């Protein structure tokens, strides 16, 4: 008897993502959760589309409370392809946000239903451009630096930048306690 090949799932949802979903839904932020979920999936699908266009086989998308990750069959990309693939997600998120803003001018009533989606997409765009590896901005910087430096040196630079940004975000999280605690800084 032949073994059936199991088809790999396109999406994997972390149990912690489900807990986050329940938390958001219980506190009445269903629209915010849906916006977050949709924006994450579309962002990663943009990466997947770009990877396929560059000739790479993209795998599954894993959703977790901290975001989503597209897994490919390789981590070895040319610098040009890595640049294109890394930028595709943030640029698509920015485009989605801008399309919704244009929609507000055409159909002003849509603002109430799309404002969260715009904020989430714009936030994903900005966050992912930070030069922190493995975020998209870190990958973009790595692709540019690796054109003139050894990948090992690039890794050291990215670790240093990531550490600096971690300290800044922890500091912002602690400062936010004095006003209104912003758990987003702490999570990042």
N, C-alpha and C positions, 0 to 999 in steps of 0.2 A: 504494500500500500504506500503510495507516495504521500509525502508530507505536504500539506498545503502551505504555500508561502503566505505569511501574514503580511498584509499591506501595512506599511508604516503610516501611522497617523500624521496628518498634516499639522495638527495642533496638539500640544500637551499643556494641560492646565494644572498648575501646582495646587496642592491642597491649601496652601497659604493664600493663594489668589482667591480661592473659594471663600475662605474665612474673611478676607478683605471685602469681597462682594457682599457677604451677609452683613458685615459691619456697616457698610455704606447703605445698604437697603434698609436695615433696621433703623438707621438714623435719618431716613427720609431722603437720601441723596441718590435715588434710582437714576435720575437723568444724568447726574454727574458720573455715576458708575458706568452707565451705558456709553457715555461720551468717552470716558477713559478707556474702556474695553475696545470700542470701535477705533479710536485713534491709535492705540497700540497695535492692533491687528493690521490696520491699513499702513502704518509706518513700516512694519516688518514685511508686509507684502510688497512694498516698494523696494526694499532691499532684495527680496527674493526675485522680483522681476528684473532688477538691474544685474543681479548675479547670473541669472539665466541668459540675459542679453550679452553678458561678457563671456559666456561659455562655461560657467560653473554649474554644478548640480547642487541646488539648494535643498536642504532637508526640511525638518520640522521647525515649527515656531513654538517656543516654550513661554507660556505666560506665568509670571510670578508677581508678587506684590510690588516689586521694585521696577517692573517693566516687562519687556518681552525680549527674547533673543532668537535670532535665526541661526540655525546650525547648518553648516555646509559640510560637504564630504571632505573638504580640505581647509586648512588654515593658510595655505601658501597661495597668495595672490600676487600678481604683478603690481607694482606700485600704482600704475595707472588704473588698473581694475579695482584695487582696494580703495582708491580715492573715489571712483565713480560709485561703487557699491556703498561705501560709507556715507557719502553725501546724499544718496538717493532718498533715504528715509527722512532725514530732517527737511530736505527741500520739499518732499511730498507733504509733510506735516504743515509746513509753511503755506504751501499752495492750498491745502484744504482750509486752513484758517482764513486765508485771503478770499477764497471763493465764498465762504460763509458771510464774510463782511460785505462783499459785493451783493450777496443775496439780501442783506439787511436793507440796502438802498432800493432794491427792486421790490421786495416784499417785507416792509418794516415789521409786520407781525411775526416774522420768523425769528426775530431777535430773542424772544422769550424761550424759544425751543432750541436755539443753536448757540447761545452765548457760552454755555459750558463747553461745548465741542470746540469752539474757537479758542477759548482759554487753555484747554487741555492740549490742543494741537500746537498752539504757540509756545506753551511751556515745554512740550516735548522737543520742539524745534530748538529752543534756547538751551535746554539742559543737555541735549545730545551734541551740541556744538562745543561744550566745554572740553578742553584738551586733556581729558581724563581717559585713560585706557581702562576698560575696553569700550567706552562710549564712542559714538561715531566721530566726535571731534578728535579724540585720541587716535583713532584709526586714520583719520584724514591727515593729522600731523605726522603720524608714523609713516604714511605713504610718501609724504613730501620729504621728510628727513632721510628716509632710507634711500632716496635717490642720490644723496651725497655722503651718507654715513653708513657704517656697518650697523646691521640690525641690533646687535648687542648694545652698541652705544645709544641707539635710539631708545631701546628698552630702559636704559638707565635714566635718560632724560624724561621719559614718560612716567616712570615710577616717582621721580622727584616732583614733577608737576602734579601727579595724582595725590601725593602726600600733602603738598601745599594746599590744594583745593580741599582735601579732606579736613585739614585744620581750619580752613576758612569756613566750611560748611558747619563743622561742629561749633565753631565760635558763633556763627549766625544763629544756630539752634539754641545755644545757651542764652544769647542776647534776647531771642524771641520770648524766652520764659518771662522776662520782665514785662512784656507787653501782652501778647497773646501767643502762647506756645505754638510754633509752627512745626508740626511733625514732619513736614516735607523735607526740611533741612536735615532733620535727624535721620530720616530714612535714606536720603541720598548719601 
